[in-house]
Amino acid sequence: AIRYLSKRRQERVRLIGDMLRQEGFDLVLLQEVWSERDYSDLKAKLGGCYPFSHYFRSGVIGSGLCVFSRFPILDTLLYQYSLNGYPYMLQHGDWFCGKSVGLVVLAWGSRPLCPCSCQLHAEYCREKDAYLPHRLVQAWELAQFIRHTSKAADVVLLGGDLNMHPEDVGIRLLRGWTGLRDAFAEAMRFEGCEDGCTLIPNNCFTVKTELLPFPLGIRIDYILYKAAPSFTVKCEELKTTTGTAPGMDIPFSDHEAVMATLHIRRQGQAADGNLGTAELTLVDVVTEARTEVGVGLRAAQRQRYSTGRMAVLALLLLLLQAAAALGTLVGLAAGQPFPKLSFSLLAFFAIGILLLATGLHLFHTIEVKMLQGTEEQLRMALRTLQEHP
């Protein structure tokens, strides 16, 4: 369906391929490449420039994540977040994507380079964000993933659509817990959309109503990085695309591309930062994140209770119908109390409600357990930060 619903998809894929060949990046991290056919077309087009590539598969329609590299790919790993929205929110579809983070290990220097491509759950309404707890769980799992997989790497890069504003608690939690630095904030030179915005109102593929509170647009796509103590990374230049592709009437995507030039250098001794201030700030961030996850947990518990009650009521209705039918068969009733057609339709309706409510109850039970687990992890992290300043 994505293949046919995306406007001028093939033309935009071709434009992206042409731009990547022209720019000649060392590494390309792409998101929302839902169609494997599009990935295959890009791979065929870019084979001479990027001899190594990988496509990450997950969910029903795919993660949409892929990597193109000039460096050999030694290994890959995909982690799918434990919470990905709701399957019954068909108009959003995040659950069907299986939102994930994809890690590739590249042969670079004496130790591996570990770039990650990722995407988090979209924010569909900032004023009443029903997905905030899920996105915070994803941000925490992403932070834990990076923290535990980057210990053997000289440099870690994270690029993708995080669907969070720079000041949001999720991005502050991710950066604070991992030590990742924002290329936009540290770039020596910048060229592109004002304030580094990557979702702008004058893009013909964006939903204009969602950007009404933000006349310049919003910055939700990032390049983040960190280095081992014996290395330094500096962002010499950061650029974004600024609307339509050169000589065309359409942009490459609904998001502006982010392009960074990073200077990586080995240094003689480990750098020593001011960790005390950072940890004090991180305590507040973890506390705020834990509070929001707790709000989501209570909402999930209410939904679990409601769906469980609905399932019980549907089961009671079926039992009453079975009792009435049994009474008619054994002759306890004078006659059929209901017309057969109405009786059968009511039975099918009750069965449908029972199956639906049971499925939703199971889903929300899993959601409750995942939120409880994340809340417990945040509580432990908070205690560790407070006890070991």
N, C-alpha and C positions, 0 to 999 in steps of 0.2 A: 504494500500500500504506500509506503514511504517513497518508493520509486516513482509512483505516479502522482502523488499529492504535492511533492516539492516542485515549486515553480522554476522552470527553465533549468532543471537539475543538470542535465548532461552538458549544457553550455557552461554552467558555472564550474563543474568539475574540470572541464577542459581549460578554463581560465585559471583555475588554481594550479593545475599542472604546468601551464605555461609560465606562471609567475614563479613557481618553485624552481623550475629549470633556469630561469633568468637570474634569480637571486643567488642561487648556488649555496644554500645554507649547509652547514655540517650536519644539522639535526633538525628534523621536522616532527612535531607532535600535533596530530589532528584529532578532533572530536566530531561526533555526529556524522560520521561516514556510515550511515545506516545500511547502505547497500554494499554487499561484498563485491558486486559487479563494479561499482564505482571504485572500490579499492583496487580491484584487478586492473581496471583501466588506468588508474594513476600509477600503479606499479609498472605496467608495461610502458607508460609514457616516460617515467622517471628512472627506469632501470640503469641508464648510462650514467646518471648523476648520483643516484642513491642506490648502490648495489645491494644494500641490506634493508629489509623491511619486515614488519610483522603486523598482523591484524588480530585484535583481541575479540574473542567470541564469548558472549554471555547473554542471558535473558532470552526473550522470545524473538525480538527483532535485532538483537545484537547490541554490544556496548557502544559501537560507533567509534571506538578508539583504534588508532593505528599509528605506527612510527616508521619514518624513513630516515636512514642514517648512512653516512659515508664510512662510519667505523663498523667493524664486524660485530654482529650481535652474538654474544656468548650464551645468554640465557634470558628467559622471559618468565614473568609471573603475573597472574591476574588475581586481584582480590575483589570480590563482589560484596558491596555493603550489605549488612544484615537487614537494614530497613531501606525500602526504595519507593515509598509512597503506597498508594492503595490500588489494587487491581480493578476495583469498580469505578475508578475515576478515568474512564476511557478517554475523555477529552484531553487529558494531560499525558497519559501514556508512559510516565517515568518508570512505573513498575515493570512494564513489558520490556524496557531497555536493559534492565539489570545493571543499573548504574555502578560503575567500578573504577578502580585505579589499575592501570597496566604498567608494570615495571619491565624495563629492558636493561640488561647488563652489557655494556659496550667495552670492547678491548681498547683501552686508552691509557697510555703510560704504564707505570709499574703496577698499578692497581686499577680496578674497574671504575668506569664512569656509570652512574646509575640514573638515567632520566626516567621520569614517570609522566604518563599522560592520564588525565583524570577528568571526570565531570561529576558534579553533585546535583542533587534534586533541584529543579527550578523553583523560583519564587514567583507564584502566580498572582499574589495579592499581598503587597507589603503591609497594608493596614491590618489585615486579618490573615496572617500567614499560618495556615493550618499545617504546613509542612516543616515549620521551623524545627520542631523536635527531631524529625527524621534527618534534616540537613545537619543538625548539630551532632547526631549520632554518626553520620557519615564523616563530618569534619574530624571528630575524635578518632574514629577508626582509621581515617587517612593519616592523621598525625601519628598514631601508634604504628601503623604500617611503615611509614617513613623512618620512624625512630628505630625500629627493630630490624629493618632491612638495609640500612645505610651504614652500618658500622664498619664494613670492609671497603667502603668506597672513598676515593679521594674527593670526589665532587658529586653532589646530588642535585638534580634539576627537577623541578615540578612545573609542568605547564598544563593549562587547561581552563575550562569554563567552571569556575567554582560557584557561580550563581550567588555570590555574596559581595556586598559593598565592602570597601576597605576598612570601614569602621565597625562592621558587624562582629558580633561576639564569636561567630564561627571562624572567621579569618584570623581574629586575634588569638583564639585558642590554638589554631593550627600553627601559626607562626611562633607563638610563645612556647609551645610544647616541643617543637622540633628545632627551633633556631633558624628557620628559613628566613631569608631576606627578600624583600620585594624589589625586583629589578627596576620598576618604575620610580620608586622612592629614592633609589641609589644611583640612577643613571646619570652619567656626567653630561650627556647630551640627549635631548629628546626631540622627536619630530613626529607630529601626528595630531590626533584629535585633542581638543582642549581637555586638560585634567586626565589625559590618558584614557578617556572613555572608549569603551569597546561596543557599547550598544547605544546607538545614536538615533535621534528622531528622524533625520532625513534619509535613513536607510529604508528603501521601499519594502523590505521584508519584515520590518519590525512592527509590533503592535503599538500604534501611536498612543492609545489611551493609557497604556501601562507606564509611559514615560512622561505623562503630563506634569507630575511633580518635579521632574528633572529636565529642565529645558536644554541642558547641554548633553544629556545622556547619563549613563552610569558605567562604572568600571567594574566588571565582574569576571574578566579574563586576565590571567596572571602568568608571569614567569617568575618563579621563586627559586632560590638556590641556597646552598650552604656548602662549605668545604671542610675537609679534615683539618685538624690543628696545624699541620705542616704545610697547608696550602692557603692561598688567598684567591678570592674571586672578586673581580670588579666589573660592573656593567659600564662599558665605555659608551654605548649608545643604545637607545630604545626607540623603536618606531612603531607606529600603527598605520594601517591603511586608513583612508579618509573618505570612504564612500564608494563611488562607482569605480570599476576597474578601468584602467587607462584605455581610452578610446571606445568605451562601451557605455550603455545606458543602464547597466545593472551592477551591483556590487558582487564581490566574490561570495559573500555569505550574509546572513542577518547580523553576524558579529564581525567587528573589525579584527583583522589579524594583528597579533603582537609579535614583534621581531626584536631580538636582543643580540648585541655583540658583547660577549663576555671575555674578559682577559683572565686566564687562569695561570697562576705562578706558584712555584714551590718556594717556601720561605725557610729560613734557617732554623727557627724555633717556633714553638706553638704560641699563638696569640692568646692573650689573657684579657677577657672581657669583664665588665662589671656585672657579675651575676646576681649580686644581692638585690639591686634595684629591679632587675628583670624578674626575679622570683617573687618579689613583693607585688609587682604588677600582675604576674601570672596567677597569684592567689585570687585576686579579684576577678580575673577572667574565668578561671575554673569555677568559682562560686557562682558567677552569672550563668555560665553554661549549665551547671548542675541544676540551678533553679528552673531554667527553661525546659530542661529534660524532664524535671519533676512535673511541670505543668502538662507536658505531653503525656506523661505516664498516667496522670489522673484522668485525662481525657480518654485515653485508650482503655482504662479500666471501666469507665462509664459506658463506652461503646461495647466492650465485652459483655457487661451486664445486660445491656439492652438487647443485644443479639441473642444472648442465652435465654433471656425471658421470652423473646419471640419464638425461639425454637421450642421451648417448653409448652407455650400456648398452642402452637401448631400441632405438637404431639398429643396434647389433651384433646384437641378437636378431632384428630384421627382416631383416638381411642373411643370417643363418644360415638363417632360414626360407626366404628366397628361394633360397639355394643348395640347400637340401634339395628344394624344389619343382622347381627346374631340373634337379637330378639325376634326379628321378623322371621328368620329361618326356623326357629324352634317353636313359633306360633304364639309367643308371649304378647305380641302386638296384634291388634285387630286387622291391621293392613299396613301397607307401605306408607310410612309417615310423610315421605317426600317423593316427588316425581323422580324416577330413576335417573333422568338426565341431570337434573339439578343436584341430586345426591352424588353422582359421579363427578360432576364438575367441581363440586365443593371438595371432594376427596383429592382430586388432582391439584387443586389450589392449595390445600393444606400440605400435601406432599412437597410441592414446589417451595412453599414458604419454609418448611422444615429443612429441606436441603440447603436453601440459600442461607437461612439463619445459622445453620450448623457450620457451613463453610466460613461465614463471616466471623462467627464466634471463635473458630479455630485460628483464623488469621489474626484477630485482635488479641487472642491469647499469646500467640507468638510475638506480636508487637509489644505487649506488656512485658514479656520476658526479656526482650532485647533492650527495651527502655530501662527496665530494672537493672540489667547487667551494666549498661553504660552509666547509669546513675551511681551504682556501686563503685565502678572504676574511677569515676570523677571524685567520689567521696574519698577513696583511698589516695588518689593523686593529691587532693587538697590536704589531707592529713600529712602526707609525706612532705609537702612544701612547707607546711606550718611547723613540723617537728624538726626539719633539717634545713634551716634558713642559710 
